[in-house]
């Protein structure tokens, strides 16, 4: 299992574009990736233009397969271009 939360800040004036791209990517992931157990974007309450994506994959291979899809190759670059700085992943492990 591979689970993480990636936090990011969106450039001023690019939020609508970011949300559109994130929603499109989320729809495609849900429709095509049975080994992606969770994939959801969220708005952060405590940070202006702050967002996060929660991702949970059955395995590291499933995460790699996700990154190799045609729709990820199409949507990820413009989505990342909307960001103000890098995103930061925090990996989450089961308690036991």
PyMOL commands that set and color helices and strands:
alter all, ss='L'
color gray80, all
select helices_A, chain A and resi 15-32+60-67+70-81
alter helices_A, ss='H'
color red, helices_A
select strands_A, chain A and resi 2-9+36-43+50-57+88-92
alter strands_A, ss='S'
color yellow, strands_A
deselect
rebuild
show_as cartoon
